[in-house]
């Protein structure tokens, strides 16, 4: 019976595969001896004691005996009870797809060990071939069984019972007994042997890492368990295979490599057909991840259309929409939380001391000097994502059509490196934003705004069709912006007239931008058609404004879209957030101010007569109705979606019991999680979210923090659980599929997210959960 807590079979009792013959029949077929096929740690470490360790005794050349030396005594001659011989499993492949919670990982952060899967099982897991064999030679290759190198142990009958008991306990992490055909390398004889393997239906099977080798390598590079670091397991096995001349690092593309070889040399079919295409490549990746690159472990759901979830083409799994059987395109949507991998370069990697193993790497990572690499925040935009570290490194990936990643739109969505090691290793590192350390960042629909660490200077890059980057509109074109040339969109620019300002907060909307200065002033620029921007102030252009290319040339004859404002009573603003057509700001006294479009009640106040007749009347910030518009409301955080707003309120004597949350604006898709017939909420309402658990029970959510997606909301409770509500067309709520009915496009009430556990690698204590929601995706991690 499987124990989900320890993630092992209880009492070390493992099942037998349904096709296995009995041990008695196997012994009878092998002349009373038991043959065991080892393909993982048994290849290099049968144990320091126990039955299989007897194979380490030295051979006696005279009479097939072994010598054993006891301390202080003459060597004694004993008959060898266990012997070994290299051999190959027929029709099976070595796959790195078995979780390890008891040897090379823990229950909190699983390691990865290998298993043997039949050719048919591997073909099924990888969704079969995209096309039928096109040539006779290819057809012969497809039908030829794999041959996977390992070690055959032969155990005398009087040790069989003890040996099986030891192996049952050793392999209790999801493995089951099976019997397969193996070929002895020395004799060429085919014999039957017992082995322990984790089949695809075992509870510890990890399909996700089987289909995403860089993710598997990253996990192996950091995991550590009771038996030692995960990387040593891999590297020792790789060394064993290298000694036996196994081509364990072949390119797994059958169509591009093996078929070409077959056509060039028909006789090559008679050679070895390796069943291990991953071990060598994993070993290379692990070494690079411990010396040249740094892995970050994220989790996400929703749309991956632009690579905003970092999912590769092969990482298909349960809950995937838009992918037919056999498709090889990038996975486009995921309905529940799944593992994501962000790979970044290590600063000065070429000069750093190379880490020899996981233990050294963890010691280095836990030092104060490496605290700068720890994640500070996650961010999500229309189709791009970001991770900001405490040291100010900003990593951006995903949609880059407008240069919103801070690099040329012609670049890959993530990788900007042309180094041969990157291409040959299979890793795709994301490099930090160049030439600036970042204190704060916000991602809009297709543009990005950052505040520089130390100086407080603001920069923007990406789509600039309404002046949301440069801060001005062309006077010659009635306020319309002539789009910046694609080769310049990624260049960092400071909006017109703001080069000397020191900013403390920034927000990016659909076509407009906003920020708060150190003096507590609100500044807006970009599209103000719906009153979401302040009335512009005339600002003369100077060369210090940091505009580039055509923007610099046009600035002198353009009108500024930059507006400034502060409360009449002299209060300082401290936070700002942007929606699609509105802006919301928070002052130092907890008061909430809004401006812009009020179609769905997102301004948080009852419609006034002048608001109806004059859109620009809403361009002057006003307080929301209710307690959030009064002094000392306790509000300390504001979050905005396209047309809805959340505000968190904490009392002075808050003892960790959670925050109160107000919400207003659009609710037709459940954005506020209010079970109500109202399509919008015109004034702030105190929300009392009750989360629907998987078992349909309801419980009150004690709120720690919150964020808004475009048309969704997400809260983190004090227990570390994420809850979502609202629009779910792309699976971005991470709630999963609704039984047999499939995905629901909207959820009108709060529901706890589903999928894999959000975990952090050692030595992290996983004390803080970060999360962010964008146009149609959700990302999270713990640090």
Residue, then its C-alpha position, 0 to 999 in steps of 0.5 A: x500500500x502506498x503511503x502519500x506522506x512518506x511517498x513510499x510503499x508501507x513496510x517496504x512491501x512492493x508490488x509485482x508487475x502483472x506480467x511477472x513470472x513467479x520467483x520459483x519459475x524464474x529460479x528454475x529457468x536459471x538453474x536455481x540461481x536468481x539473476x537481477x538486472x541493475x540499471x541505476x544505482x546497482x550499476x555502481x553501488x550495490x551497497x556497503x553491506x547486504x547480499x549484493x555487496x558480496x559481488x565486490x569480493x575479489x576473484x580467486x584465479x584458481x578455483x572460482x572462489x573469492x578472497x575475504x580478509x578479516x582484520x588481523x587474520x590470514x585471507x580465507x577462501x570463500x565460495x563466491x555467492x554473488x557475481x556480476x556481468x554487464x548486460x543489456x535489457x531488450x526492448x527497454x529504455x532508461x528514463x529519468x522519470x521516477x520521484x525520489x523522496x527517500x534516497x535522492x530527495x525528500x518529501x518536501x523536494x523530490x529528487x529524480x532517479x531512473x527507471x526502465x520503460x518499455x519501448x511501447x510505454x515510452x512511445x505512448x508517453x511521448x504521444x507517439x510519432x508525428x508521422x508514419x515511417x517514410x522509408x523502409x530503413x526508418x520503419x526497420x529502426x522504429x520496430x527495432x527494440x532498444x538495448x539498455x546497458x546495465x549490470x546482471x547480478x547472479x545470486x545463489x539460491x540460499x541468498x535469494x530470500x534475503x536479497x529480495x527483502x533488501x531490494x524490496x526495502x531499497x526500491x520502495x519508492x514506487x518500484x515494482x518487481x518485473x521480469x524481462x529478457x536481458x543479453x549478457x555482454x560477454x556471452x551474447x546469451x539471452x536470459x531472464x532476469x528480475x528487476x525493479x522498475x517504476x511503470x507509468x502508473x506507479x504513484x511516484x512516476x513523474x511524466x513532466x520531467x521525462x518530457x522536459x530534460x532541462x527541468x529534470x537536470x535542474x532538479x537533479x542539480x540541487x536535490x539532496x536526500x538521505x542517500x546523498x546529493x542527487x547529482x552524484x547518483x546521475x554522475x556515477x551512473x554516467x561514469x559507469x556507462x562511459x566505461x562500458x562505451x555506451x552512447x548515453x548522449x545520443x540525440x533523441x531525434x530519431x527522424x533527424x539522426x538515426x534515419x540519416x545514419x541508416x540511409x548512409x550505412x544500411x549495415x548500421x542496423x546490426x550495431x548497438x541500439x542504445x536505449x539511453x538517450x538522456x543520461x549523458x545530456x543530463x550530466x552535461x546540463x547538471x554540470x552547467x547548472x552548477x557552474x554557468x547557470x542558475x535555476x529558478x523553480x516556478x509554477x504556473x497555469x493558463x496561456x503559454x501562447x507566447x512562452x510566458x509560462x516557459x513551457x517547452x514543446x514536449x512538456x505536455x501533460x494532463x489538463x492541456x487544451x489546444x493540443x491534439x494527440x501527436x502535436x509538437x507545437x509549444x504547449x499553449x494552455x495548462x489548466x492547473x499549476x505545473x512546474x516551470x523552469x527559469x534558467x539564468x546566467x550566474x554573474x561572472x560565471x567564467x570567474x567563479x569557483x566551479x562547484x563540484x557537487x550539490x553540497x558545495x552549491x548549497x553552501x555557496x547559495x546560502x552565503x550572504x553574498x548570494x542573497x542578491x540572487x534571491x527572488x524579490x517579486x514576480x510580475x505578469x503582463x499581457x503575454x510576458x512575465x518577469x522575476x526580480x531579484x533582491x540584487x536588482x536583476x530583472x529577468x523577462x520572458x514571453x511575448x516580445x513583439x514590441x520589444x517589451x522584454x528589453x531586447x530586440x523584437x527579433x530575438x527569441x522570447x527568452x534566450x538571448x545568448x548565442x554561445x555554443x554551450x547554450x545551444x549544445x546543452x539544450x538549456x535556454x537561459x534568460x539574461x537580465x535586463x541590460x545596463x540597469x539594476x531594478x528596484x521596482x517593475x510593472x508589466x503592462x499589456x505590451x510595455x514594461x516600466x522599471x525604476x532604477x535601483x539607487x537613482x529612482x530614475x524611470x525607464x520604459x520599453x515596448x509598445x509605444x503606440x499611445x505614448x505610454x513609453x515616451x510621454x508625448x504625442x505628435x502634434x502633427x497627427x492630432x495626438x496619434x503616435x507614430x510608432x517607434x521603429x521595431x529596432x528601437x522599441x526595446x531601448x530603455x527610455x525615460x518619458x519626456x521631462x522626467x529624467x531628473x525625477x526620483x520615483x518610488x512606484x510605477x504602474x503600466x496599463x493597456x495604453x497608459x502609464x503612471x508613477x509616484x515620485x519620492x515627493x508623493x506626486x502622481x505622474x501619468x502619461x500615454x493615452x488619456x482618452x477616457x480620463x485615465x491620465x491627468x491633464x497634460x502639463x507642457x514640458x520642454x524637451x531636453x537632451x537629458x530626457x533619454x529619448x532615442x531615435x525617432x522619438x528624440x527627433x520628434x519630441x521638439x514638435x510634439x505635445x506632452x502627455x505627462x500630467x502631474x497631481x497631488x492631493x490639495x491637503x499636501x498628503x503624499x501618494x505612496x502607491x499606484x495601479x493601472x487598469x485598462x482605462x482607469x488609474x487608482x492611487x493610495x496615499x499615506x493616510x490610507x485613502x484611495x483615489x481614482x480617475x478614468x473610465x467608470x463604465x463598470x464602477x471601477x472608480x468606486x463612487x456613485x456616478x455624478x452628473x458631470x461624470x456622465x456628460x464629460x469624460x475628462x471630468x474623471x481625469x481629476x483624481x477623486x476619493x472613492x466612496x465609503x471607508x476607503x475614502x476616509x483618513x486612516x482607513x488602514x488600506x496598505x495595498x491596491x491591486x487592479x485588473x482591467x476593470x476591477x480593483x482590490x484593496x487590502x486593509x490591515x489594523x494596527x493590532x493585526x496579529x497575523x490573522x489576515x487582512x480585510x479586502x474590499x473590491x469594486x468594479x466589473x463582476x460579470x465574470x466573477x472577478x470579485x468572487x461575489x455571488x451576485x446578480x450585479x454585473x458591476x459593483x459601483x462602490x467598494x464592498x467588503x469582500x468575505x471570500x469563502x473558498x470552495x475546496x476540491x471536496x466542495x466544502x467551503x471555508x473562510x479565507x484569511x487573506x495574506x496578499x492578493x493580485x489581479x489578472x486582467x479579468x481575474x483575482x487571486x488571493x494567498x491565505x495565511x496558510x500559503x494556499x492560493x485561491x482564484x476567481x473570475x475569467x478562466x478561458x485559458x485555464x489561468x485560474x489554475x483550478x483544473x478541469x471540472x470533472x467530465x464537463x471540461x473547463x469552465x470559462x468563468x468561476x463566480x466564487x473563490x476556488x482553491x488552485x489545484x495541480x502540483x505542490x509549490x515547493x522550493x529547492x534546498x536549502x530554502x526554508x520556503x517562507x514566502x510565496x510570490x505570485x502574479x497574474x497577467x492577461x491570461x496566465x498565473x505564475x507563483x513560487x516560494x522562496 
